Amino acid sequence: MPTAKGTIKHEAWNEKPYHEAPPQKSTTADIMCVFDGDLSARAQTNFLMQYPSEKACHYAGYLLVEGTLAGKQGTFILFEAGAWENGVASSRWEIVKGSGTGALAGISGTGSYAAEHDKTVRYRLDYELPA
């Protein structure tokens, strides 16, 4: 199974609370991500985020990824679930079955990322494309 690696930059982050009962807070976040590396893409991202305290966050949502992977252009959707604890964000991805379009039609796979202490977000995406 091929593996794509690289970095993610958050180009825009718009987070709004919809419930606050200190220390808990619930928000929605619309984020534009830019992938560099083996996956060259932009991704519109929508998350629900739950803060049980000021020092932790759990989140889940979808990324609509549009770009080029392995020389093939198209779109696909990632489902992401993760947590931010002790200043580090880490997530798991799953490519939504049947979401690939263009030359990425039929793509499947899983991935993850971790935000390092220098705030660099490094991703890994293990994927398969139909022959």
C-alpha positions in Angstrom: 0.0 0.0 0.0 1.5 3.4 -1.0 2.1 6.0 1.7 1.9 9.8 1.3 3.7 12.0 3.7 4.1 15.8 4.2 2.9 18.7 6.2 -0.4 20.6 6.7 -0.8 24.3 7.1 -4.0 25.9 8.5 -4.6 28.8 6.2 -7.9 30.0 7.8 -9.5 29.1 11.1 -13.0 30.3 12.0 -14.2 28.7 15.3 -17.5 29.8 17.0 -18.9 28.6 20.3 -22.5 27.2 20.4 -22.5 26.1 24.1 -20.5 27.3 27.1 -20.8 26.0 30.6 -17.4 26.6 32.1 -15.1 24.8 32.2 -16.8 23.1 29.2 -17.2 24.6 25.8 -18.6 23.3 22.5 -17.7 24.9 19.1 -17.9 24.5 15.4 -14.9 25.2 13.3 -14.5 25.9 9.6 -10.9 25.5 8.6 -9.0 25.7 5.3 -6.0 23.4 5.2 -3.2 23.3 2.7 -1.4 19.9 2.2 2.2 19.9 1.0 4.3 16.9 0.2 3.2 13.7 -1.5 -0.4 15.0 -1.4 -0.6 18.5 -2.8 -4.1 19.8 -2.0 -6.5 22.2 -0.3 -9.1 20.9 2.1 -12.2 22.7 3.3 -12.7 21.3 6.8 -15.7 21.4 9.2 -15.4 20.2 12.8 -17.4 19.9 15.9 -15.1 20.5 18.9 -15.7 19.7 22.5 -13.5 21.2 25.3 -14.0 19.4 28.6 -11.6 21.9 30.1 -9.3 24.8 28.9 -6.5 22.3 28.5 -8.1 19.6 26.3 -10.2 19.3 23.2 -11.8 16.4 21.3 -12.9 17.0 17.7 -14.4 15.2 14.7 -15.4 16.2 11.2 -14.8 16.0 7.5 -12.2 17.4 5.1 -13.1 17.8 1.5 -9.7 17.3 -0.1 -9.1 18.7 -3.6 -5.7 18.2 -5.3 -3.1 15.8 -6.6 -1.9 12.5 -5.2 0.5 10.1 -7.0 0.2 12.4 -10.1 -3.6 11.9 -10.1 -6.0 14.8 -9.7 -9.4 14.7 -8.0 -11.2 15.0 -4.8 -12.0 12.8 -1.8 -13.4 13.1 1.7 -11.6 12.3 4.9 -13.4 11.6 8.2 -11.2 12.8 11.1 -11.4 12.3 14.8 -8.8 13.5 17.2 -7.8 15.2 20.4 -5.7 18.1 21.6 -4.0 17.4 24.9 -0.8 18.7 26.6 -0.3 21.1 23.7 -0.3 18.4 21.0 -3.0 17.6 18.5 -3.2 14.1 17.0 -5.8 12.7 14.7 -6.9 9.6 12.8 -8.3 9.7 9.3 -10.4 7.4 7.2 -11.2 8.0 3.5 -14.9 8.0 3.1 -15.9 5.0 0.8 -17.1 6.1 -2.6 -16.0 9.8 -2.1 -13.2 9.8 -4.7 -13.7 11.8 -7.9 -11.7 12.3 -11.1 -8.5 10.3 -11.2 -8.9 9.6 -7.5 -12.2 7.7 -8.0 -12.2 4.5 -5.9 -9.5 5.7 -3.5 -9.5 4.1 0.0 -7.3 4.2 3.0 -6.5 5.6 6.4 -4.1 8.1 7.9 -3.1 10.2 10.8 -1.2 13.3 11.8 0.5 14.8 14.8 1.3 18.5 15.5 4.9 18.5 16.7 6.0 20.8 19.5 7.2 23.4 16.9 3.5 23.4 15.7 4.4 21.7 12.4 1.6 19.3 11.4 3.0 16.1 9.8 0.7 13.7 8.1 0.8 10.1 6.8 -1.9 8.7 4.5 -1.8 5.0 3.5 -4.0 4.7 0.4 -5.0 2.5 -2.5 -6.1 3.5 -5.9 -7.8 1.1 -8.4 -5.5 -0.1 -11.1 
